[in-house]
Each structure stands twice: as structure tokens, then as C-alpha cells.
Amino acid sequence: MVTARRVTNLFDLMDSAYDAPEIAVGIRVLGHVPIIDNNPPNTFLKEELETEVGARKAAGYKLAEDVGCNERSSSERGPRPAKEPRSIRPRQRGTP
């Protein structure tokens, strides 16, 4: 309760283990928006999700999580510092 007084929380992010209607209703009662990963209770929904993933691959659709690792960070784009010249190789263990 101490944290609730200090922080304005608008969303609740949860894993698929918390995918229950009672939990979502409790979150909405608090005035928050629940963001809960889908956990299909039966095989029909599981098969439907698998076909959706297959359709994404066939269409060439890429999720942001998959593409994000291909981006370079700002530290990788900049020039190397003067104290770290390119001609010096890092020492390996066991070599003088």
C-alpha cells in the first residue's frame, strides 16, 4: 500500500499464468488496465494461435522483439575512444 501512494500505476503487466477472468476483473476494479499474456485453456485455441504464427511467417511479418536485436546501439555507432586504439589486440589468458 505504501507504493500505491507514491506511484500512479495505470497498467498491470502479467505472465500467462495469471490469465484468469477473476484476476482481470480485480485489476479493473483498481482502475488499472490489465495486460496479460494469453494462455489458451483448450487445444482449439492453442491450434488457432499456432496457425496464426504460421501465417505470420508465411507473410514475412516480423515482431518488434525479433527485429529489435538487429539494431545497433548508439555506443556501437560512435568512434572508438583514443585510449582504445584499433591496432592493439586484447590479451588472451596464458600469453605474456
C-alpha positions in Angstrom: 0.0 0.0 0.0 2.9 2.4 0.6 4.0 2.0 -3.1 0.4 2.7 -4.3 0.5 6.1 -2.6 3.8 7.0 -4.2 3.3 5.7 -7.7 0.5 6.2 -10.2 0.0 2.8 -11.8 -2.1 2.7 -14.9 -1.3 -0.8 -16.3 -0.6 -4.2 -14.8 1.7 -6.4 -16.9 1.4 -10.1 -16.1 2.5 -13.5 -17.4 0.2 -16.1 -19.0 -0.1 -17.9 -15.6 -2.3 -15.0 -14.5 -4.7 -15.4 -17.4 -7.9 -15.7 -15.4 -11.1 -13.6 -15.6 -11.2 -13.1 -11.8 -7.7 -11.5 -11.9 -8.6 -9.2 -14.8 -11.8 -8.1 -13.0 -9.8 -7.4 -9.8 -7.3 -5.3 -11.8 -10.1 -3.3 -13.5 -11.7 -2.6 -10.1 -8.5 -0.9 -9.0 -8.8 1.3 -12.1 -5.8 -0.3 -13.9 -5.7 -1.8 -17.4 -4.6 -5.5 -17.3 -2.0 -6.6 -19.9 -2.0 -10.4 -19.5 -0.4 -12.8 -22.0 -2.9 -15.3 -23.5 -3.0 -18.8 -22.0 -5.5 -20.8 -24.1 -7.4 -23.3 -21.9 -8.2 -25.8 -24.6 -6.5 -27.3 -27.7 -8.7 -25.4 -30.2 -7.3 -22.1 -29.1 -3.7 -23.4 -29.0 -4.1 -24.7 -32.6 -5.5 -21.3 -33.6 -2.5 -19.5 -32.1 -0.1 -21.9 -33.9 -1.8 -21.3 -37.3 -1.6 -17.5 -36.6 2.2 -17.8 -36.0 2.5 -19.9 -39.2 0.6 -17.3 -41.2 2.9 -14.5 -39.8 5.9 -16.5 -41.0 4.4 -17.1 -44.4 3.5 -13.4 -44.8 7.0 -12.3 -43.7 5.7 -10.5 -40.7 8.3 -9.9 -38.0 7.6 -8.9 -34.4 9.3 -5.9 -32.9 11.1 -8.2 -30.4 12.7 -10.2 -33.3 13.8 -7.0 -35.2 15.0 -5.1 -32.2 18.1 -7.2 -31.8 19.2 -6.2 -35.3 19.5 -2.5 -34.4 22.8 -1.1 -33.4 23.0 0.9 -30.2 24.4 4.5 -30.1 27.6 3.3 -28.4 28.3 0.9 -31.4 27.9 3.7 -33.9 30.3 6.2 -32.4 34.0 6.5 -32.9 36.3 4.5 -30.6 38.0 6.4 -27.7 41.6 7.5 -28.1 42.7 5.2 -25.2 41.5 2.1 -27.2 43.4 2.1 -30.5 42.3 -0.4 -33.1 45.8 -1.8 -33.6 46.2 -3.3 -30.1 44.8 -6.8 -29.7 43.3 -7.8 -26.4 45.5 -10.1 -24.3 44.5 -13.7 -24.1 44.8 -15.9 -21.0 48.1 -17.6 -20.7 50.0 -15.3 -23.0 52.6 -12.7 -21.8 
